[in-house]
């Protein structure tokens, strides 16, 4: 085992190459894999490419691509030169991509052919070189386009410098997919990323024999640190899927790879639960009725859980959920179904992990306990509930926001702790429970703090509900809800009805959902009205609803 104290991406990568040269490192599911030694050879070639294109220590290099082995190679090459990676989420709108390229001042952009449409001449003035990661045929462009496979094969007489990369050097500017306005560039150092990757290794218990299926964007802090840097540090294997991780692409892939670890967001499992699990249970009158009886529900969940585990390859040690809260009914299904899972909590600004549920000791609906070297506390707690703002400190906390001193200053407490913007409490066993975002709080008629997320949990328990959003309107609590129209049509045959009759059924369902939720809520939290959201909510690239679009 190597010296973990040298916390730079360069050191962690070079150590893995020395220890695991012939092991598989990165690979598409259906293509020849890249060993650690092969990855290193390409990284060395990429470093020469960067130097010849005038990239120096501290310069920014942008990556805009779907997940692929080349993404990781570029990341290591840039980090090894002491330059700064600027990963861009593929789902960012064109205008947001332009903002990031301008704001970061990136010299070079590595991009996939599918995302070339997000560029134009006027918005890449600072970009000196554009390199296409894949070799797909592309239409004629106004700017010069180079290709990855060609540039790494270039004959070069450049002598690679032994760059002095230290822990406090900036290694990444990661732009958050904020729910309001332009994204801010989170400045993360080698120490930030590496300390958190090591914490993830300890928490997830990654070992050399592990096979990770990468389904979240590598430009997301959660996937980059925990699903890429961490496994590579331990000599594990990371596999990628071409295209989006849909049921059509994911299930054949997991059957072939039989992954031991998958990092995911709750939304993916929630859709599987509602569409597949509940779909099969509610498809028969007998099982639908039995599912309402707790003892039978547990049995049915156990049967469904075994089937789901087998569908995920049958070798899964656990699935890790992060990025959002896991709905209670989904977590109940996973627990009763014996499906191995755990949950974590963090922010881009914390690289990202702050807390995680210890394996085998998951406390339902909690965010877990603090990970190694991190400390959290609750500021200004309510004397009755203990709920206050969650603040954190540790070697994983960002330097600040790039070119934004005002935002940086407002994000830290007077004693230097990061304000997460989330509110919650810590129980007697050290488990953190998150109640909601500070900025989303609704103040009740007598000054009570009402968390929309709590109400949304109860609304989501309806089998007809897919997504909901709770907010205040004219002093009353209102919810917007996007329904499962396929399920409604299957049960009520709404496609055969006239519009007024179908609309009446929808109104009745919404009112029934409201009443059932209100039965479980205190009087001051009760929903006055549920409004039909006829189209899916617009979301950020990390699949969070852009609340400001619906609550203004």
C-alpha positions as CSV (number, residue, x, y, z in Angstrom):
1,X,0.0,0.0,0.0
2,X,1.3,3.4,-0.9
3,X,1.7,6.6,1.0
4,X,-1.8,8.2,1.3
5,X,-0.3,11.4,2.7
6,X,0.7,12.7,-0.7
7,X,-2.7,14.0,-1.7
8,X,-2.5,14.9,-5.3
9,X,-4.3,13.4,-8.3
10,X,-0.9,13.0,-10.0
11,X,0.5,11.0,-7.1
12,X,-2.6,8.8,-6.7
13,X,-2.7,8.0,-10.4
14,X,1.1,7.3,-10.8
15,X,0.9,5.0,-7.7
16,X,-1.9,3.0,-9.2
17,X,0.0,2.6,-12.5
18,X,3.0,1.2,-10.6
19,X,0.9,-1.2,-8.5
20,X,-1.6,-2.4,-11.0
21,X,0.0,-2.0,-14.5
22,X,-1.8,-5.0,-16.1
23,X,-5.2,-4.7,-14.4
24,X,-8.2,-3.3,-16.3
25,X,-8.7,0.4,-15.4
26,X,-11.3,2.0,-17.7
27,X,-13.5,0.4,-20.4
28,X,-16.7,0.6,-22.3
29,X,-18.8,-2.4,-21.7
30,X,-18.5,-4.0,-25.2
31,X,-15.0,-2.8,-26.2
32,X,-11.4,-3.7,-25.5
33,X,-10.4,-2.4,-22.0
34,X,-7.6,0.0,-21.1
35,X,-5.2,-1.4,-18.5
36,X,-3.6,1.0,-16.1
37,X,-0.4,0.8,-18.1
38,X,-2.2,1.6,-21.3
39,X,-4.0,4.5,-19.7
40,X,-0.7,5.9,-18.5
41,X,0.8,5.7,-22.0
42,X,-2.1,7.8,-23.4
43,X,-1.8,10.2,-20.4
44,X,1.9,10.8,-21.2
45,X,1.0,11.5,-24.9
46,X,-1.8,13.8,-23.8
47,X,0.6,15.7,-21.6
48,X,2.8,16.4,-24.6
49,X,-0.2,17.4,-26.6
50,X,-1.1,19.9,-23.9
51,X,2.4,21.3,-23.6
52,X,2.7,21.8,-27.4
53,X,-0.6,23.8,-27.2
54,X,0.9,26.1,-24.6
55,X,-0.9,24.7,-21.6
56,X,1.1,25.5,-18.4
57,X,0.6,25.0,-14.7
58,X,-2.6,26.8,-13.6
59,X,-4.1,27.0,-17.1
60,X,-7.7,25.7,-17.5
61,X,-8.7,22.8,-19.8
62,X,-12.4,22.1,-20.3
63,X,-14.0,18.7,-20.9
64,X,-17.5,18.5,-22.4
65,X,-18.4,14.8,-23.0
66,X,-20.5,11.9,-22.1
67,X,-18.8,9.3,-19.8
68,X,-16.0,7.5,-21.5
69,X,-12.4,6.2,-20.8
70,X,-10.9,9.1,-22.6
71,X,-12.6,11.5,-20.2
72,X,-10.5,10.1,-17.3
73,X,-7.3,10.1,-19.4
74,X,-7.7,13.8,-20.1
75,X,-8.5,14.5,-16.4
76,X,-5.3,12.7,-15.3
77,X,-3.1,14.4,-17.9
78,X,-4.3,17.9,-17.0
79,X,-3.9,17.2,-13.3
80,X,-0.4,15.7,-13.7
81,X,0.7,19.0,-15.4
82,X,-0.6,21.1,-12.6
83,X,-3.2,22.5,-14.9
84,X,-6.9,22.8,-13.9
85,X,-9.7,20.6,-15.2
86,X,-13.0,22.3,-16.0
87,X,-15.6,19.4,-16.4
88,X,-18.9,20.5,-18.0
89,X,-22.1,18.6,-17.5
90,X,-23.4,17.3,-20.9
91,X,-26.9,18.4,-20.1
92,X,-26.0,22.0,-19.5
93,X,-27.8,24.3,-21.9
94,X,-25.8,25.9,-24.7
95,X,-25.8,29.3,-23.0
96,X,-24.5,27.8,-19.8
97,X,-21.7,26.0,-21.7
98,X,-20.7,29.3,-23.2
99,X,-20.7,31.0,-19.8
100,X,-18.5,28.3,-18.4
101,X,-16.0,28.5,-21.2
102,X,-15.8,32.3,-20.9
103,X,-15.8,32.4,-17.1
104,X,-13.1,29.8,-16.7
105,X,-10.9,31.1,-19.5
106,X,-10.1,27.6,-20.7
107,X,-7.4,27.4,-23.3
108,X,-8.4,24.0,-24.7
109,X,-11.7,22.2,-25.0
110,X,-12.1,18.4,-25.3
111,X,-15.5,17.6,-26.6
112,X,-17.6,14.7,-27.9
113,X,-19.0,14.9,-31.4
114,X,-22.6,14.7,-30.1
115,X,-22.1,18.0,-28.2
116,X,-20.4,20.0,-30.9
117,X,-23.7,21.7,-31.6
118,X,-23.3,23.6,-28.3
119,X,-20.4,25.7,-29.6
120,X,-20.2,28.6,-32.0
121,X,-17.4,31.0,-33.0
122,X,-18.4,34.0,-31.0
123,X,-18.4,32.0,-27.7
124,X,-15.1,30.3,-27.9
125,X,-12.7,33.2,-28.5
126,X,-10.5,32.2,-25.5
127,X,-10.4,28.5,-26.7
128,X,-7.3,28.0,-28.8
129,X,-7.8,24.3,-29.6
130,X,-10.9,22.1,-29.8
131,X,-10.3,18.4,-29.7
132,X,-13.0,15.9,-30.5
133,X,-12.8,12.9,-28.2
134,X,-14.3,10.4,-30.6
135,X,-13.7,9.8,-34.3
136,X,-17.3,10.3,-35.5
137,X,-17.9,12.0,-38.8
138,X,-18.7,15.7,-38.2
139,X,-20.0,18.3,-40.7
140,X,-17.6,21.1,-41.8
141,X,-16.9,23.7,-39.0
142,X,-15.8,27.3,-39.0
143,X,-13.1,26.5,-36.4
144,X,-10.3,24.0,-36.5
145,X,-11.2,20.7,-35.0
146,X,-8.6,18.1,-34.0
147,X,-9.3,14.5,-33.1
148,X,-8.2,12.6,-30.0
149,X,-6.7,9.5,-31.6
150,X,-4.7,11.6,-34.1
151,X,-3.2,14.1,-31.6
152,X,-2.0,11.4,-29.2
153,X,-0.2,9.7,-32.1
154,X,1.6,12.9,-33.1
155,X,5.4,12.6,-33.2
156,X,6.7,14.8,-30.4
157,X,10.2,15.8,-29.2
158,X,8.7,17.5,-26.2
159,X,10.4,16.6,-23.0
160,X,7.9,16.1,-20.2
161,X,8.7,18.2,-17.2
162,X,8.6,16.8,-13.7
163,X,5.9,19.2,-12.6
164,X,5.9,20.1,-9.0
165,X,2.2,19.5,-8.1
166,X,1.3,20.2,-4.5
167,X,-1.8,19.5,-2.4
168,X,-3.0,23.1,-2.4
169,X,-2.8,23.5,-6.1
170,X,-6.1,24.0,-7.9
171,X,-7.0,20.8,-9.8
172,X,-10.6,21.3,-10.8
173,X,-13.2,24.1,-11.3
174,X,-16.6,22.4,-11.2
175,X,-19.6,24.5,-12.2
176,X,-22.6,23.7,-10.1
177,X,-26.0,23.1,-11.8
178,X,-27.7,25.7,-9.7
179,X,-31.5,26.0,-9.6
180,X,-31.2,29.8,-10.1
181,X,-29.1,31.9,-12.4
182,X,-25.7,31.1,-13.9
183,X,-23.7,28.3,-12.3
184,X,-20.8,29.2,-10.0
185,X,-17.3,27.7,-10.4
186,X,-16.4,25.7,-7.4
187,X,-12.6,25.7,-6.9
188,X,-11.3,22.3,-5.7
189,X,-7.7,21.6,-4.9
190,X,-5.8,18.3,-5.0
191,X,-6.2,18.0,-1.2
192,X,-9.9,18.5,-1.5
193,X,-10.5,15.8,-4.1
194,X,-8.0,13.3,-2.7
195,X,-9.0,13.5,0.9
196,X,-12.6,13.0,-0.1
197,X,-11.7,10.1,-2.4
198,X,-9.9,8.4,0.4
199,X,-12.9,8.9,2.7
200,X,-15.1,7.4,0.0
201,X,-12.7,4.4,-0.2
202,X,-13.1,3.9,3.5
203,X,-16.8,4.4,3.4
204,X,-17.6,2.3,0.3
205,X,-14.8,-0.2,1.1
206,X,-13.5,-0.2,-2.5
207,X,-10.9,-3.0,-3.2
208,X,-8.9,-4.0,-6.3
209,X,-11.4,-6.7,-7.4
210,X,-14.4,-4.3,-7.5
211,X,-16.2,-3.5,-10.8
212,X,-18.0,-0.2,-10.9
213,X,-20.6,0.7,-13.4
214,X,-20.5,4.4,-14.1
215,X,-24.0,5.8,-14.9
216,X,-23.8,9.3,-13.5
217,X,-22.1,12.2,-15.3
218,X,-18.3,12.2,-14.6
219,X,-18.6,16.0,-14.6
220,X,-20.7,15.7,-11.4
221,X,-18.6,15.9,-8.2
222,X,-20.2,12.7,-6.7
223,X,-19.3,10.5,-9.7
224,X,-15.9,12.2,-10.3
225,X,-14.6,11.7,-6.8
226,X,-16.4,8.6,-5.6
227,X,-17.0,6.8,-8.9
228,X,-13.7,7.6,-10.7
229,X,-10.8,8.9,-8.6
230,X,-11.6,6.6,-5.6
231,X,-11.8,3.3,-7.6
232,X,-8.7,4.1,-9.7
233,X,-6.8,4.8,-6.5
234,X,-7.5,1.2,-5.4
235,X,-6.8,-0.4,-8.8
236,X,-10.5,-1.3,-9.4
237,X,-12.2,-1.4,-12.7
238,X,-14.7,1.2,-14.0
239,X,-17.0,0.5,-16.9
240,X,-19.0,2.9,-19.1
241,X,-22.1,2.6,-21.2
242,X,-22.4,4.2,-24.6
243,X,-25.6,6.3,-24.5
244,X,-27.9,7.1,-21.7
245,X,-28.3,4.6,-18.8
246,X,-31.9,3.5,-19.8
247,X,-33.4,0.1,-19.1
248,X,-32.5,-0.9,-22.6
249,X,-28.8,-0.1,-22.2
250,X,-28.2,-0.6,-18.5
251,X,-29.7,-4.0,-17.9
252,X,-27.7,-5.9,-20.6
253,X,-24.6,-4.1,-19.4
254,X,-25.0,-5.1,-15.8
255,X,-25.8,-8.6,-16.8
256,X,-22.5,-8.8,-18.7
257,X,-20.2,-6.9,-16.2
258,X,-21.9,-8.0,-13.0
259,X,-20.9,-4.9,-11.1
260,X,-20.1,-4.9,-7.4
261,X,-20.7,-1.2,-6.9
262,X,-23.0,1.3,-8.6
263,X,-23.3,5.0,-7.7
264,X,-26.7,6.4,-8.4
265,X,-29.3,9.0,-7.6
266,X,-32.6,8.1,-5.9
267,X,-34.6,9.2,-8.9
268,X,-33.4,6.2,-10.9
269,X,-34.4,3.7,-8.2
270,X,-37.7,5.5,-7.6
271,X,-38.6,5.1,-11.3
272,X,-37.7,1.4,-11.2
273,X,-39.8,1.0,-8.0
274,X,-42.8,2.8,-9.3
275,X,-42.8,1.6,-12.9
276,X,-41.5,-2.0,-12.5
277,X,-42.1,-3.2,-9.0
278,X,-45.4,-1.5,-8.3
279,X,-46.4,-2.0,-11.9
280,X,-46.1,-5.8,-11.5
281,X,-47.7,-5.8,-8.0
282,X,-50.7,-3.6,-9.1
283,X,-51.0,-5.5,-12.3
284,X,-52.9,-8.3,-10.4
285,X,-55.9,-7.6,-8.2
286,X,-54.8,-10.1,-5.6
287,X,-51.2,-8.8,-5.1
288,X,-52.5,-5.2,-5.2
289,X,-54.9,-5.8,-2.3
290,X,-52.3,-7.8,-0.4
291,X,-49.7,-5.0,-0.8
292,X,-51.8,-2.8,1.5
293,X,-51.4,-5.3,4.4
294,X,-48.0,-4.7,6.1
295,X,-47.1,-8.4,6.6
296,X,-47.8,-9.3,3.0
297,X,-46.2,-6.1,1.7
298,X,-43.0,-7.1,3.4
299,X,-43.2,-10.6,1.7
300,X,-43.9,-9.1,-1.7
301,X,-41.1,-6.6,-1.3
302,X,-38.7,-9.4,-0.4
303,X,-39.6,-11.4,-3.6
304,X,-39.4,-8.2,-5.8
305,X,-36.0,-7.3,-4.1
306,X,-34.5,-10.7,-5.0
307,X,-35.6,-10.3,-8.6
308,X,-34.2,-6.8,-8.8
309,X,-30.9,-7.9,-7.3
310,X,-30.6,-10.6,-10.0
311,X,-31.5,-8.1,-12.7
312,X,-28.5,-5.9,-11.5
313,X,-26.1,-8.8,-12.2
314,X,-26.3,-10.7,-8.9
315,X,-22.9,-9.6,-7.6
316,X,-23.7,-6.2,-6.3
317,X,-22.2,-5.4,-2.9
318,X,-24.3,-2.3,-2.7
319,X,-25.7,0.6,-4.6
320,X,-24.9,4.1,-3.2
321,X,-27.5,6.8,-3.4
322,X,-26.6,10.5,-3.2
323,X,-27.5,13.8,-4.7
324,X,-31.0,13.9,-3.2
325,X,-33.2,12.4,-0.5
326,X,-34.4,8.8,-1.0
327,X,-38.2,8.6,-0.9
328,X,-39.4,6.7,2.2
329,X,-41.4,4.1,0.3
330,X,-38.4,3.4,-1.9
331,X,-36.1,3.0,1.1
332,X,-38.7,0.7,2.7
333,X,-38.8,-1.4,-0.4
334,X,-35.0,-1.7,-0.5
335,X,-34.8,-2.6,3.2
336,X,-37.6,-5.1,3.2
337,X,-36.4,-6.5,-0.2
338,X,-32.9,-7.1,1.1
339,X,-31.4,-5.1,-1.7
340,X,-28.0,-3.9,-0.6
341,X,-27.8,-0.1,-0.5
342,X,-26.5,2.8,1.4
343,X,-26.9,6.6,1.2
344,X,-24.6,9.6,1.4
345,X,-24.9,13.4,1.6
346,X,-22.7,16.2,0.3
347,X,-22.2,19.2,-1.9
348,X,-20.0,20.1,-4.9
349,X,-18.5,22.6,-2.5
350,X,-17.3,19.7,-0.2
351,X,-15.9,17.5,-3.0
352,X,-18.7,16.2,-2.3
353,X,-19.0,13.7,0.7
354,X,-19.9,15.0,4.1
355,X,-21.8,12.1,5.6
356,X,-22.6,8.5,4.8
357,X,-24.6,5.6,6.3
358,X,-22.1,3.0,7.5
359,X,-22.5,-0.3,5.5
360,X,-24.9,-2.6,7.3
361,X,-25.9,0.2,9.7
362,X,-28.2,2.3,7.5
363,X,-30.7,4.3,9.4
364,X,-33.7,4.9,7.2
365,X,-34.2,8.5,6.1
366,X,-30.9,9.7,7.6
367,X,-28.0,11.1,5.7
368,X,-25.6,9.0,7.9
369,X,-22.6,9.9,9.9
370,X,-19.7,12.2,9.1
371,X,-17.0,10.6,6.9
372,X,-13.3,10.7,7.8
373,X,-11.7,14.1,8.6
374,X,-15.0,15.9,8.2
375,X,-16.8,17.8,11.0
376,X,-20.3,19.1,10.9
377,X,-22.4,21.1,13.4
378,X,-25.9,22.6,13.6
379,X,-26.0,26.4,13.8
380,X,-28.9,28.2,15.4
381,X,-30.8,25.1,16.3
382,X,-34.5,25.3,17.2
383,X,-34.7,24.8,21.0
384,X,-37.6,22.3,20.5
385,X,-36.7,20.3,17.4
386,X,-32.9,20.8,17.3
387,X,-33.2,21.7,13.6
388,X,-30.8,24.3,12.3
389,X,-28.4,25.1,9.5
390,X,-25.9,22.4,8.7
391,X,-22.3,23.8,8.4
392,X,-19.1,21.8,7.8
393,X,-15.4,21.9,7.8
394,X,-12.6,19.6,6.7
395,X,-9.8,19.1,4.1
396,X,-12.5,18.5,1.5
397,X,-14.0,22.0,1.6
398,X,-13.5,24.2,-1.5
399,X,-11.3,27.2,-1.8
400,X,-14.2,29.3,-2.9
401,X,-16.1,30.3,-6.1
402,X,-14.0,31.2,-9.1
403,X,-13.9,35.0,-9.7
404,X,-16.7,35.5,-7.2
405,X,-15.4,36.8,-3.9
406,X,-18.8,38.1,-2.8
407,X,-20.5,34.6,-3.2
408,X,-17.5,33.0,-1.5
409,X,-17.7,35.2,1.5
410,X,-21.4,34.7,2.0
411,X,-21.0,30.9,1.8
412,X,-18.7,30.7,4.9
413,X,-19.4,31.4,8.5
414,X,-17.3,34.0,10.4
415,X,-15.1,31.1,11.7
416,X,-14.6,29.6,8.3
417,X,-17.1,26.7,8.2
418,X,-19.1,26.0,4.9
419,X,-22.7,26.9,5.0
420,X,-24.5,24.0,3.3
421,X,-27.8,25.8,2.9
422,X,-29.5,22.7,4.2
423,X,-31.3,22.4,7.5
424,X,-31.4,19.4,9.8
425,X,-30.5,17.8,13.1
426,X,-28.1,15.2,14.5
427,X,-29.5,12.4,16.6
428,X,-28.0,10.8,19.7
429,X,-26.1,8.2,17.6
430,X,-24.5,10.8,15.4
431,X,-26.8,10.3,12.4
432,X,-27.6,13.4,10.4
433,X,-31.2,14.0,9.3
434,X,-31.9,16.6,6.6
435,X,-35.2,18.4,6.7
436,X,-34.9,20.7,3.7
437,X,-33.2,23.7,2.1
438,X,-33.0,26.9,4.1
439,X,-34.1,29.0,1.1
440,X,-37.2,26.7,0.5
441,X,-38.6,27.1,4.1
442,X,-42.2,28.3,4.3
443,X,-43.1,30.2,7.5
444,X,-46.4,29.0,9.0
445,X,-49.2,31.2,10.4
446,X,-47.6,31.2,13.9
447,X,-44.0,31.4,12.8
448,X,-43.5,27.6,12.3
449,X,-40.8,26.4,9.9
450,X,-42.4,24.3,7.2
451,X,-40.2,22.2,4.9
452,X,-41.7,21.6,1.4
453,X,-39.5,18.5,1.0
454,X,-41.3,16.8,3.9
455,X,-44.7,17.5,2.4
456,X,-43.5,16.3,-1.0
457,X,-42.5,13.0,0.6
458,X,-46.1,12.4,1.8
459,X,-47.6,13.4,-1.6
460,X,-45.2,11.0,-3.4
461,X,-46.6,8.1,-1.5
462,X,-49.5,8.0,-3.9
463,X,-49.0,5.4,-6.7
464,X,-50.3,7.9,-9.2
465,X,-47.7,10.6,-8.3
466,X,-44.3,10.8,-10.1
467,X,-43.1,14.2,-8.9
468,X,-44.4,17.1,-6.8
469,X,-43.3,20.6,-5.8
470,X,-44.6,22.4,-2.8
471,X,-44.6,26.2,-2.3
472,X,-46.5,29.1,-0.7
473,X,-49.0,31.1,-2.6
474,X,-51.0,33.9,-1.1
475,X,-50.4,32.6,2.4
476,X,-51.5,29.0,1.6
477,X,-49.5,25.8,0.9
478,X,-49.9,24.7,-2.7
479,X,-48.5,21.8,-4.6
480,X,-47.9,21.1,-8.2
481,X,-47.9,17.4,-9.2
482,X,-46.8,15.5,-12.3
483,X,-48.8,12.3,-12.5
484,X,-48.2,8.8,-13.9
485,X,-50.5,9.2,-16.9
486,X,-49.7,5.7,-18.2
487,X,-50.9,4.1,-14.9
488,X,-54.0,6.3,-14.8
489,X,-54.9,5.4,-18.4
490,X,-54.4,1.7,-17.7
491,X,-56.7,1.8,-14.7
492,X,-59.3,4.3,-15.8
493,X,-59.2,4.0,-19.6
494,X,-59.0,7.8,-19.9
495,X,-58.0,7.5,-23.5
496,X,-61.5,6.4,-24.4
497,X,-63.2,9.3,-22.5
498,X,-64.1,12.8,-23.6
499,X,-61.8,15.5,-22.2
500,X,-64.2,16.7,-19.5
501,X,-64.7,13.3,-18.1
502,X,-60.9,12.5,-18.1
503,X,-60.2,15.9,-16.5
504,X,-62.7,15.1,-13.7
505,X,-60.9,11.9,-12.9
506,X,-57.6,13.8,-12.7
507,X,-59.2,16.4,-10.4
508,X,-60.6,13.7,-8.1
509,X,-57.2,11.9,-8.0
510,X,-55.4,15.1,-7.1
511,X,-57.9,15.9,-4.3
512,X,-57.6,12.3,-3.0
513,X,-53.8,12.6,-3.0
514,X,-54.1,15.9,-1.1
515,X,-56.4,14.5,1.5
516,X,-54.3,11.4,2.1
517,X,-51.2,13.5,2.6
518,X,-52.9,15.9,4.9
519,X,-54.0,13.1,7.2
520,X,-50.3,12.6,8.0
521,X,-49.4,16.3,8.4
522,X,-49.8,18.8,11.2
523,X,-52.6,21.3,10.7
524,X,-50.2,24.1,9.8
525,X,-48.5,22.0,7.2
526,X,-51.6,20.9,5.3
527,X,-51.9,21.4,1.6
528,X,-54.6,23.8,0.4
529,X,-54.6,22.7,-3.3
530,X,-52.8,20.3,-5.6
531,X,-52.4,21.6,-9.1
532,X,-51.8,19.3,-12.1
533,X,-48.4,19.7,-13.7
534,X,-49.1,18.5,-17.3
535,X,-45.5,18.2,-18.3
536,X,-42.4,17.0,-16.4
537,X,-40.7,19.6,-14.3
538,X,-37.7,21.3,-15.9
539,X,-34.6,20.1,-14.1
540,X,-31.0,20.9,-13.6
541,X,-28.4,18.5,-15.2
542,X,-28.3,16.8,-11.8
543,X,-32.0,16.1,-12.0
544,X,-33.2,18.6,-9.4
545,X,-36.3,20.6,-10.1
546,X,-35.7,24.2,-11.0
547,X,-38.1,25.4,-8.3
548,X,-37.8,29.1,-9.2
549,X,-39.6,28.4,-12.5
550,X,-42.7,27.3,-10.7
551,X,-42.8,29.3,-7.4
552,X,-42.2,32.9,-8.5
